[in-house]
Amino acid sequence: MGYQLQQLSSNLYFVRWLSLATDQEALDYIRELQQIMDTATNKVYFISDLRRGHIANVTMVQRLSRLTQHPNFGGGASFSVSTGAKVFVGVFARFARRYNRRDDIHNNLEGALKFLEDLQPGITKGIDWKAVVDPAPSTTGV
């Protein structure tokens, strides 16, 4: 799978893209986010690591952008210095017509965390972000 989705708290999810998404991976991802928001009892926030990949198919980006209209979408932030990722987020924002600053891309994790904190104070607190973003490799040899 080209992405990993990790629940960090009851209303915060971390997404790590491992490569450019295939159409099936993008569709699976969109369905997974839809299910999360459909079953949530409060607004849900997302932080996405786009340093190694993202959705590139414009049709899939458009489908993803529709999720920002969901009543349980609280907001999202992503981070990457990749030009391709920034183009993806720009296309996403245009489709979502989200100029109310509920989703944004930043060059680094710190900028993304600050953005989420501005949306929902306290949402990123108490999380070991170093462990989340740069997990230690498995030492079990499995």
MDAnalysis code that builds the backbone (N, CA, C; Angstrom):
import MDAnalysis as mda
import numpy as np

u = mda.Universe.empty(426, n_residues=142, atom_resindex=np.repeat(np.arange(142), 3), trajectory=True)
u.add_TopologyAttr("name", ["N", "CA", "C"] * 142)
u.add_TopologyAttr("resid", np.arange(1, 143))
u.add_TopologyAttr("resname", ["MET", "GLY", "TYR", "GLN", "LEU", "GLN", "GLN", "LEU", "SER", "SER", "ASN", "LEU", "TYR", "PHE", "VAL", "ARG", "TRP", "LEU", "SER", "LEU", "ALA", "THR", "ASP", "GLN", "GLU", "ALA", "LEU", "ASP", "TYR", "ILE", "ARG", "GLU", "LEU", "GLN", "GLN", "ILE", "MET", "ASP", "THR", "ALA", "THR", "ASN", "LYS", "VAL", "TYR", "PHE", "ILE", "SER", "ASP", "LEU", "ARG", "ARG", "GLY", "HIS", "ILE", "ALA", "ASN", "VAL", "THR", "MET", "VAL", "GLN", "ARG", "LEU", "SER", "ARG", "LEU", "THR", "GLN", "HIS", "PRO", "ASN", "PHE", "GLY", "GLY", "GLY", "ALA", "SER", "PHE", "SER", "VAL", "SER", "THR", "GLY", "ALA", "LYS", "VAL", "PHE", "VAL", "GLY", "VAL", "PHE", "ALA", "ARG", "PHE", "ALA", "ARG", "ARG", "TYR", "ASN", "ARG", "ARG", "ASP", "ASP", "ILE", "HIS", "ASN", "ASN", "LEU", "GLU", "GLY", "ALA", "LEU", "LYS", "PHE", "LEU", "GLU", "ASP", "LEU", "GLN", "PRO", "GLY", "ILE", "THR", "LYS", "GLY", "ILE", "ASP", "TRP", "LYS", "ALA", "VAL", "VAL", "ASP", "PRO", "ALA", "PRO", "SER", "THR", "THR", "GLY", "VAL"])
u.atoms.positions = np.array([
    [0.850, -1.176, 0.000],
    [0.000, 0.000, 0.000],
    [0.895, 1.238, 0.000],
    [0.494, 2.241, -0.737],
    [1.297, 3.443, -0.903],
    [1.158, 4.476, 0.198],
    [0.340, 4.183, 1.212],
    [0.176, 5.125, 2.319],
    [-0.041, 4.367, 3.616],
    [0.180, 5.074, 4.714],
    [-0.121, 4.558, 6.045],
    [-1.002, 5.589, 6.732],
    [-2.031, 5.127, 7.402],
    [-2.947, 5.996, 8.123],
    [-2.933, 5.573, 9.584],
    [-2.610, 6.505, 10.456],
    [-2.459, 6.208, 11.877],
    [-3.330, 7.148, 12.695],
    [-4.157, 6.591, 13.554],
    [-4.972, 7.407, 14.452],
    [-4.113, 7.795, 15.646],
    [-3.956, 9.099, 15.871],
    [-3.122, 9.599, 16.954],
    [-3.934, 9.968, 18.189],
    [-5.191, 10.330, 17.989],
    [-6.107, 10.644, 19.083],
    [-7.515, 10.416, 18.544],
    [-8.504, 10.704, 19.353],
    [-9.876, 10.447, 18.912],
    [-10.265, 11.261, 17.678],
    [-9.594, 12.387, 17.453],
    [-9.970, 13.222, 16.311],
    [-8.784, 13.702, 15.471],
    [-7.634, 13.019, 15.571],
    [-6.464, 13.396, 14.776],
    [-5.842, 12.160, 14.142],
    [-5.617, 12.262, 12.831],
    [-5.026, 11.172, 12.060],
    [-3.775, 11.663, 11.343],
    [-2.776, 10.779, 11.284],
    [-1.534, 11.062, 10.568],
    [-1.492, 10.181, 9.332],
    [-1.227, 10.799, 8.173],
    [-1.134, 10.090, 6.907],
    [0.298, 10.207, 6.408],
    [0.899, 9.071, 6.090],
    [2.244, 9.064, 5.492],
    [2.126, 8.420, 4.119],
    [2.407, 9.208, 3.087],
    [2.436, 8.661, 1.735],
    [3.839, 8.123, 1.481],
    [3.904, 6.876, 1.009],
    [5.179, 6.198, 0.783],
    [5.622, 6.266, -0.670],
    [4.689, 6.598, -1.549],
    [4.976, 6.681, -2.984],
    [3.820, 7.416, -3.656],
    [3.975, 7.666, -4.945],
    [2.842, 8.218, -5.683],
    [1.738, 7.178, -5.683],
    [0.525, 7.608, -5.466],
    [-0.605, 6.690, -5.337],
    [-1.044, 6.148, -6.687],
    [-1.321, 4.844, -6.716],
    [-2.015, 4.277, -7.866],
    [-3.473, 4.714, -7.754],
    [-4.225, 4.547, -8.812],
    [-5.643, 4.917, -8.756],
    [-6.367, 4.102, -7.691],
    [-6.043, 2.812, -7.565],
    [-6.703, 1.975, -6.564],
    [-6.326, 2.414, -5.156],
    [-5.065, 2.743, -4.916],
    [-4.657, 3.235, -3.596],
    [-5.360, 4.533, -3.255],
    [-5.468, 5.418, -4.227],
    [-6.171, 6.689, -3.993],
    [-7.630, 6.435, -3.650],
    [-8.263, 5.531, -4.375],
    [-9.660, 5.205, -4.115],
    [-9.826, 4.573, -2.729],
    [-8.941, 3.659, -2.376],
    [-8.987, 3.044, -1.038],
    [-8.830, 4.100, 0.047],
    [-7.913, 5.027, -0.162],
    [-7.650, 6.102, 0.795],
    [-8.891, 6.985, 0.979],
    [-9.488, 7.383, -0.113],
    [-10.682, 8.229, -0.067],
    [-11.812, 7.509, 0.676],
    [-11.987, 6.232, 0.386],
    [-13.024, 5.450, 1.072],
    [-12.738, 5.341, 2.567],
    [-11.467, 5.164, 2.920],
    [-11.098, 5.058, 4.328],
    [-11.377, 6.368, 5.071],
    [-11.022, 7.497, 4.443],
    [-11.307, 8.794, 5.071],
    [-12.810, 9.022, 5.207],
    [-13.552, 8.655, 4.183],
    [-15.005, 8.790, 4.217],
    [-15.582, 8.008, 5.395],
    [-15.115, 6.788, 5.577],
    [-15.603, 5.947, 6.678],
    [-15.246, 6.564, 8.032],
    [-14.038, 7.091, 8.153],
    [-13.627, 7.731, 9.412],
    [-14.561, 8.885, 9.746],
    [-14.824, 9.726, 8.763],
    [-15.678, 10.887, 9.026],
    [-17.135, 10.500, 9.231],
    [-17.596, 9.468, 8.514],
    [-18.982, 9.018, 8.685],
    [-19.236, 8.486, 10.094],
    [-18.243, 7.864, 10.706],
    [-18.433, 7.259, 12.028],
    [-17.977, 8.171, 13.172],
    [-17.356, 9.290, 12.852],
    [-16.868, 10.206, 13.887],
    [-18.032, 10.898, 14.591],
    [-17.827, 11.192, 15.872],
    [-18.843, 11.925, 16.627],
    [-18.465, 13.394, 16.787],
    [-17.223, 13.730, 16.413],
    [-16.737, 15.115, 16.449],
    [-15.959, 15.387, 15.170],
    [-15.570, 16.616, 14.994],
    [-14.763, 16.991, 13.834],
    [-13.439, 16.233, 13.862],
    [-12.975, 15.846, 12.675],
    [-11.750, 15.073, 12.516],
    [-10.731, 15.923, 11.761],
    [-9.458, 15.815, 12.191],
    [-8.359, 16.570, 11.598],
    [-7.309, 15.599, 11.072],
    [-6.609, 16.055, 10.031],
    [-5.613, 15.203, 9.389],
    [-4.315, 15.976, 9.213],
    [-3.204, 15.269, 9.380],
    [-1.893, 15.820, 9.046],
    [-1.228, 14.803, 8.123],
    [-0.757, 15.286, 6.974],
    [-0.233, 14.393, 5.943],
    [1.214, 14.696, 5.627],
    [2.014, 13.642, 5.622],
    [3.423, 13.700, 5.239],
    [3.504, 13.362, 3.754],
    [3.738, 14.370, 2.940],
    [3.783, 14.204, 1.484],
    [5.217, 14.214, 0.958],
    [6.180, 13.942, 1.819],
    [7.580, 14.007, 1.390],
    [7.946, 12.924, 0.396],
    [7.267, 11.780, 0.444],
    [7.639, 10.678, -0.455],
    [6.549, 10.316, -1.458],
    [5.391, 10.931, -1.358],
    [4.341, 10.598, -2.297],
    [3.058, 11.363, -2.034],
    [2.106, 11.188, -2.921],
    [0.805, 11.847, -2.831],
    [-0.077, 11.317, -3.948],
    [-1.311, 11.761, -3.985],
    [-2.219, 11.419, -5.081],
    [-1.919, 12.363, -6.235],
    [-1.731, 11.808, -7.422],
    [-1.409, 12.639, -8.583],
    [-2.532, 12.666, -9.617],
    [-3.434, 11.704, -9.587],
    [-4.531, 11.632, -10.537],
    [-5.542, 12.738, -10.220],
    [-5.778, 13.623, -11.159],
    [-6.630, 14.789, -10.933],
    [-8.060, 14.381, -10.580],
    [-8.574, 13.336, -11.198],
    [-9.920, 12.869, -10.872],
    [-9.992, 12.427, -9.413],
    [-8.959, 11.740, -8.949],
    [-8.933, 11.287, -7.554],
    [-8.749, 12.474, -6.597],
    [-7.968, 13.453, -7.001],
    [-7.809, 14.664, -6.181],
    [-9.154, 15.359, -6.041],
    [-9.911, 15.406, -7.125],
    [-11.235, 16.021, -7.081],
    [-12.153, 15.253, -6.131],
    [-12.118, 13.922, -6.193],
    [-12.942, 13.115, -5.280],
    [-12.538, 13.347, -3.828],
    [-11.236, 13.415, -3.591],
    [-10.733, 13.677, -2.242],
    [-11.207, 15.037, -1.746],
    [-11.184, 16.021, -2.619],
    [-11.565, 17.372, -2.215],
    [-13.023, 17.456, -1.768],
    [-13.868, 16.590, -2.291],
    [-15.277, 16.594, -1.890],
    [-15.448, 16.268, -0.406],
    [-14.487, 15.535, 0.148],
    [-14.579, 15.176, 1.564],
    [-14.473, 16.395, 2.477],
    [-13.922, 17.495, 1.982],
    [-13.830, 18.698, 2.815],
    [-15.206, 19.291, 3.104],
    [-16.210, 18.853, 2.359],
    [-17.582, 19.316, 2.590],
    [-18.281, 18.487, 3.664],
    [-17.650, 17.408, 4.097],
    [-18.253, 16.530, 5.103],
    [-18.426, 17.304, 6.410],
    [-19.549, 17.156, 7.089],
    [-19.759, 17.905, 8.337],
    [-18.746, 17.574, 9.437],
    [-18.095, 16.423, 9.369],
    [-17.104, 16.061, 10.386],
    [-15.660, 16.351, 9.957],
    [-15.472, 17.030, 8.843],
    [-14.120, 17.435, 8.448],
    [-13.771, 18.710, 9.204],
    [-12.765, 18.593, 10.084],
    [-12.346, 19.760, 10.854],
    [-11.282, 20.569, 10.165],
    [-10.381, 19.882, 9.455],
    [-9.307, 20.563, 8.753],
    [-8.136, 19.635, 8.551],
    [-7.157, 20.135, 7.835],
    [-5.988, 19.322, 7.564],
    [-4.793, 20.171, 7.215],
    [-3.631, 19.589, 7.434],
    [-2.376, 20.234, 7.068],
    [-1.457, 19.161, 6.525],
    [-0.592, 19.559, 5.632],
    [0.384, 18.626, 5.089],
    [1.731, 19.314, 5.058],
    [2.766, 18.496, 4.882],
    [4.101, 19.074, 4.795],
    [4.945, 18.328, 3.781],
    [5.735, 19.113, 3.050],
    [6.654, 18.616, 2.039],
    [7.321, 19.813, 1.382],
    [8.520, 19.607, 0.888],
    [9.161, 20.636, 0.080],
    [9.044, 20.286, -1.407],
    [8.424, 19.167, -1.705],
    [8.273, 18.701, -3.077],
    [7.363, 19.628, -3.877],
    [7.824, 20.028, -5.029],
    [7.009, 20.859, -5.919],
    [5.766, 20.100, -6.351],
    [5.917, 18.806, -6.652],
    [4.771, 17.997, -7.056],
    [3.701, 17.943, -5.988],
    [4.114, 17.789, -4.740],
    [3.148, 17.753, -3.638],
    [2.445, 19.094, -3.509],
    [3.181, 20.170, -3.670],
    [2.566, 21.501, -3.554],
    [1.580, 21.747, -4.690],
    [1.881, 21.235, -5.877],
    [0.935, 21.343, -6.988],
    [-0.325, 20.555, -6.651],
    [-0.166, 19.332, -6.131],
    [-1.306, 18.502, -5.731],
    [-2.189, 19.249, -4.736],
    [-1.595, 19.843, -3.732],
    [-2.374, 20.549, -2.715],
    [-3.062, 21.771, -3.323],
    [-2.390, 22.448, -4.251],
    [-3.012, 23.587, -4.923],
    [-4.233, 23.184, -5.733],
    [-4.126, 22.070, -6.465],
    [-5.263, 21.559, -7.232],
    [-6.380, 21.138, -6.278],
    [-6.004, 20.457, -5.211],
    [-6.960, 20.046, -4.185],
    [-7.718, 21.260, -3.649],
    [-6.995, 22.316, -3.306],
    [-7.617, 23.520, -2.749],
    [-8.570, 24.171, -3.747],
    [-8.171, 24.197, -5.019],
    [-9.059, 24.788, -6.029],
    [-10.341, 23.977, -6.164],
    [-10.220, 22.658, -6.197],
    [-11.420, 21.827, -6.282],
    [-12.288, 21.995, -5.043],
    [-11.671, 22.048, -3.899],
    [-12.421, 22.146, -2.642],
    [-12.989, 23.544, -2.430],
    [-12.431, 24.504, -3.169],
    [-12.833, 25.900, -2.989],
    [-12.718, 26.298, -1.519],
    [-11.596, 25.876, -0.944],
    [-11.358, 26.094, 0.485],
    [-10.376, 27.231, 0.682],
    [-10.890, 28.402, 0.601],
    [-10.023, 29.542, 0.860],
    [-10.279, 30.066, 2.261],
    [-10.950, 29.248, 3.082],
    [-11.203, 29.641, 4.458],
    [-10.098, 29.143, 5.388],
    [-9.028, 28.611, 4.805],
    [-7.821, 28.219, 5.551],
    [-8.044, 27.033, 6.469],
    [-8.815, 26.046, 6.029],
    [-8.987, 24.823, 6.818],
    [-8.063, 23.713, 6.353],
    [-7.319, 23.937, 5.278],
    [-6.319, 22.976, 4.844],
    [-5.186, 23.741, 4.166],
    [-3.972, 23.254, 4.354],
    [-2.817, 24.001, 3.859],
    [-1.606, 23.084, 3.800],
    [-0.588, 23.474, 3.018],
    [0.667, 22.731, 2.948],
    [1.789, 23.609, 3.486],
    [2.730, 22.972, 4.147],
    [3.863, 23.659, 4.762],
    [5.153, 22.947, 4.376],
    [6.275, 23.648, 4.492],
    [7.569, 23.060, 4.154],
    [8.041, 22.045, 5.186],
    [7.528, 22.139, 6.405],
    [8.010, 21.243, 7.456],
    [6.883, 20.900, 8.427],
    [7.169, 19.914, 9.264],
    [6.205, 19.452, 10.251],
    [5.780, 20.571, 11.189],
    [6.710, 21.378, 11.638],
    [6.404, 22.438, 12.597],
    [5.346, 23.388, 12.066],
    [5.457, 23.765, 10.795],
    [4.462, 24.649, 10.191],
    [3.086, 24.004, 10.135],
    [3.055, 22.712, 9.799],
    [1.783, 21.993, 9.739],
    [1.153, 21.886, 11.123],
    [1.980, 21.616, 12.139],
    [1.459, 21.514, 13.510],
    [0.890, 22.845, 13.984],
    [1.585, 23.917, 13.677],
    [1.107, 25.245, 14.067],
    [-0.241, 25.541, 13.408],
    [-0.345, 25.200, 12.142],
    [-1.596, 25.424, 11.428],
    [-2.749, 24.671, 12.095],
    [-2.525, 23.389, 12.433],
    [-3.570, 22.617, 13.095],
    [-3.916, 23.188, 14.466],
    [-2.904, 23.645, 15.183],
    [-3.149, 24.256, 16.499],
    [-3.991, 25.519, 16.367],
    [-3.766, 26.278, 15.291],
    [-4.582, 27.473, 15.063],
    [-6.036, 27.093, 14.778],
    [-6.243, 25.953, 14.102],
    [-7.604, 25.489, 13.818],
    [-8.287, 24.941, 15.061],
    [-7.536, 24.139, 15.831],
    [-8.096, 23.453, 16.990],
    [-7.045, 23.428, 18.100],
    [-7.042, 24.433, 18.964],
    [-6.029, 24.507, 20.018],
    [-5.944, 23.221, 20.850],
    [-4.705, 22.751, 21.032],
    [-4.439, 21.573, 21.843],
    [-4.451, 20.256, 21.094],
    [-4.853, 20.279, 19.816],
    [-5.019, 19.026, 19.078],
    [-3.709, 18.257, 18.883],
    [-2.580, 18.943, 18.827],
    [-1.307, 18.260, 18.566],
    [-0.498, 18.022, 19.837],
    [-1.010, 18.427, 20.961],
    [-0.269, 18.322, 22.223],
    [-0.246, 16.878, 22.737],
    [0.838, 16.533, 23.442],
    [0.950, 15.220, 24.069],
    [1.290, 14.097, 23.114],
    [1.689, 14.416, 21.901],
    [2.039, 13.405, 20.897],
    [3.536, 13.479, 20.650],
    [4.206, 12.343, 20.643],
    [5.639, 12.274, 20.343],
    [5.802, 12.337, 18.828],
    [5.895, 13.550, 18.313],
    [5.917, 13.751, 16.869],
    [7.150, 13.168, 16.210],
    [8.274, 13.148, 16.899],
    [9.482, 12.537, 16.327],
    [9.239, 11.057, 16.066],
    [8.611, 10.366, 17.010],
    [8.318, 8.949, 16.842],
    [7.285, 8.711, 15.730],
    [6.342, 9.630, 15.589],
    [5.310, 9.481, 14.558],
    [5.897, 9.704, 13.169],
    [6.656, 10.779, 13.017],
    [7.149, 11.167, 11.691],
    [8.350, 10.343, 11.251],
    [9.237, 10.030, 12.181],
    [10.447, 9.275, 11.849],
    [10.536, 8.034, 12.727],
    [9.644, 7.057, 12.503],
    [9.646, 5.880, 13.365],
    [10.945, 5.094, 13.222],
    [11.365, 4.495, 14.323],
    [12.586, 3.688, 14.313],
    [12.353, 2.441, 13.455],
    [13.370, 2.008, 12.727],
    [13.219, 0.788, 11.927],
    [13.046, -0.423, 12.850],
    [12.403, -1.435, 12.336],
    [12.166, -2.657, 13.101],
    [13.494, -3.305, 13.460],
    [13.617, -3.730, 14.698],
    [14.842, -4.401, 15.135],
    [14.609, -5.892, 15.343],
    [13.425, -6.353, 14.983],
    [13.100, -7.761, 15.199],
    [13.628, -8.648, 14.077],
    [14.015, -8.050, 12.969],
    [14.509, -8.818, 11.851],
    [13.419, -9.523, 11.066],
    [12.182, -9.242, 11.416],
    [11.042, -9.883, 10.725],
    [10.579, -9.022, 9.589],
])
